[in-house]
Amino acid sequence: MSEPIHVSLDSFAAEVESFPGTVLIDFWAEWCMPCRMMAPIFEDLAKSRDDAKFCKVNVDENPDLAMKFGIDAIPAIVAVKGGRYLDKSVGYTDRDKLESFLEENL
């Protein structure tokens, strides 16, 4: 239960790939209005849950990570568990749908 961790290509392996549990990654950009609308929802969920790790990746600063996960539209939430890709949700997501997405990927 904490704030989402901002990750980059340099910290991705340590923060995401080596984490044994589920990680939700919010791929976003500063200029993206739906991303900005969804940010408080993602942050609130991160603060209220301790059964997953929450990370954020700025696609403008980390295009290699966006390409790695096939991110071609944002916001996009990617679920990873034990370093392995599980699923992706693209577009604005409300709290209930985001929570359901997390539950499906725990």
N, C-alpha and C positions, 0 to 999 in steps of 0.2 A: 504494500500500500504506500505508494509514493508517486512523485511526479514522473512523467515519461522521461526516458533518457534519450538525449539527442546523440545519434550515432553517425559516424562517417565511415568511409572505406577503411580507415586506419583502425577504428575501434569496433567494427562490425563483427569480426571473428570472436573477439573477447566477450562482447555484450550479447550477441545473438547466437552465433553458431556453436559456441561452447556451452550455452545454457541448456540444461537437460529438459526443462519444461516448455510450456507454450509461450511464445513471444508474439505479441501483436505489434506490427510495424505500421505506422502511419506515414505514408509517402505523401508529401505536401510541398507547397511553395508559398512564399510570402504574398505573391500577387494573386493567388487563387482564392476567390471569395468563398466558394463552398468549403475549401480547406479551412479558412478562417472561421466559418460558421461551425464546423465540426470539431475544431480544436478544443473548445471547452467541454464538449461531450466526452471526447477521448481522454482528456486530462481528469475529468471527474470519475470516469470509470477506472482509470489507473489508481486513483486515490482510494477507491472503495473496494478494490479487489486485491487479494494477495495470492491468488491461484495462477497468476500469469505475470509476465514481464511486459512492460509497455515501452516501446521505443518510437522515435520520430526520425525520419530521414528527409532532409530538404533535397528535393530532386535537382534544383539548380546548382547546389553545392556538391552533389554526389550523383552525377549522371551515370557512373559505372554501376552503382547499386540499383538505380532505377532500371537500367538495361538488364541487369542480372535477373530481375524478377519480371521482366516484360511489362514494365509500367509504361503505358501509353496514354493514360488519362489519370487525372488526380481530382479529388483525393482518392487514394487507394489504400486499403488496409490488407496487409499480408499476414497470414498466420504461419509461423514456423515452430516446429517442435523438435528438440534434439538436433537442431541444425538442419532439419529437412523441411522443405516447402510443403505446406498442407493445402492452403486455399487462399483465395483473393476475393475481396469485395471492392468494387469500383463505384465511385460516386458518393454523394452525400449520404450518410447513414445516421438515422436517429438513434437515440440511446437504446431502445428496445431491440432494434435490429443488430446493433453493434454487440449488445450483450448476448443475443442469440448466436451471432457469428462466433463469439468467444466460446460459448458453451459447446458448440458443435466441434470446436477444435482443441478442447482441453484434453 
